[in-house]
Amino acid sequence: MFYYVYVLQSRKDNKLYIGFTTDLKSRFKKHVDGKVRATFYRRPLKLIYYEAYKDEKIAHERERQLKNGKAHTTLKKRLKSQK
């Protein structure tokens, strides 16, 4: 089983949402369908980045890193340079 850390971008306000799941396809569909309260009003959304891990603890730690501090800043710079 894999654990995914993913980043969605709102096409409405360009803000990022960072999440964690074991089923990326299903979770993304829930976001798109408006079944996730945190992103309901920010639709439409696009999946712009994800990482896969075999260890749940490492994946949760990476999610925490991407939501805060230097890793968050680095992620935003990386995504901006890919445009």
C-alpha positions in Angstrom: 0.0 0.0 0.0 1.2 3.5 -0.8 0.5 6.7 1.1 0.1 9.9 -0.9 0.8 13.5 0.0 -0.8 15.7 -2.7 -1.2 19.3 -3.6 -4.3 20.8 -5.2 -4.6 24.2 -6.7 -7.8 26.1 -6.8 -8.6 27.5 -10.3 -10.9 30.0 -8.5 -8.3 31.7 -6.2 -5.0 29.9 -7.2 -4.5 28.9 -3.5 -3.0 25.5 -2.6 -4.5 22.7 -0.6 -2.1 20.0 0.8 -3.5 16.6 1.9 -2.8 13.0 2.6 -4.6 9.8 1.5 -4.1 6.1 0.7 -6.3 6.4 -2.5 -5.3 9.4 -4.5 -7.8 8.9 -7.3 -10.8 8.5 -5.0 -9.7 11.4 -2.8 -9.3 13.7 -5.8 -12.7 12.8 -7.0 -14.2 13.7 -3.6 -12.5 17.1 -3.9 -13.8 17.7 -7.4 -17.3 16.6 -6.5 -17.5 19.0 -3.6 -17.5 16.4 -0.9 -14.6 17.8 1.1 -15.5 20.8 3.2 -12.1 22.4 3.1 -12.1 22.7 -0.7 -15.8 22.9 -1.5 -15.9 26.7 -2.1 -12.5 26.7 -3.9 -13.6 24.5 -6.8 -12.7 23.9 -9.6 -9.4 22.2 -8.5 -6.5 20.6 -10.3 -4.0 18.1 -8.9 -0.6 19.7 -9.5 1.8 17.6 -7.4 2.0 14.4 -5.4 4.5 12.2 -3.7 4.0 8.4 -2.8 5.5 6.7 0.2 5.4 3.2 1.6 5.7 4.3 5.2 2.7 6.1 6.7 4.6 8.0 9.3 7.0 9.4 6.7 4.1 10.5 4.5 2.4 12.2 7.4 5.6 14.0 8.4 6.1 15.1 4.8 2.5 16.5 4.7 3.3 18.5 7.8 6.5 19.8 6.3 4.8 20.9 3.1 2.1 22.7 5.1 4.6 24.8 7.1 7.9 26.5 6.9 10.8 26.0 4.5 9.4 23.0 2.7 6.2 25.0 2.0 8.2 27.9 0.6 10.4 25.6 -1.5 7.3 23.8 -2.9 5.7 27.1 -3.9 9.0 28.2 -5.7 9.2 24.8 -7.5 5.6 24.9 -8.7 6.0 28.6 -9.8 9.1 27.7 -11.8 7.2 24.9 -13.6 4.6 27.3 -15.1 
